[in-house]
């Protein structure tokens, strides 16, 4: 009798693993069997046939930078430009080289969107910036630090714009799906989940902060029918590893990728170790297209 009670009690305890109780009562929408495609425009959809590339610098440092990157994407037939005008950092101190460009940065994104006909991804850090960002962005990104900022998730969901939800580096998949459920409960199904690296006792290199959880891509795709994308740049924090992790993500079934690129990585105002230079980026895209064909998918 005592053993049976202990067993029943154990089954009710919080866990990092996903249980049948979770599937039924806590995350029923995100784990439903409906296959969800997230359409951004007539040419760009996150689904099981195409692999959209989201590329650009970490921060929107200048108008010149964002146009240089935009032209690189056009040259490589990539449609989605990523850049953050509102950029939270791990520590409060900012170098003289970088400060958030905020509304001015959004204006530069407006220009590159208009003249180069690119789609824009940028991060929403606070509700007070949401309306300004919505005027420009085609996809709203929730960064890892805000993954469980529930009020922000709800307000962003109400815009009905496509949303990229990044996994926090200390969060289980159960935590991530719980956050996703908050978005879906608002009626916004344009949801894309992003694996961007987790913390672990060892990160293989003293400058690397995270480990890309390739297994999470496979596990998520077993549980959900929403697009799952990968961010090998943030996960590795080391440009030489980005190509291999990109190819691994494609092979694991990722529905999209976020790749950081900068004309002169060493001069990047934020995280200078992780961006690919323009030549490296172009080679990566060329090889990724060849790999994607093996899986009967298309890099866009």
Order of alpha helices (4+ residues) and beta strands (2+ residues): alpha-beta-beta-beta-alpha-beta-alpha-beta-alpha-beta-alpha-beta-alpha-beta-alpha-beta-alpha-alpha-beta-alpha-beta
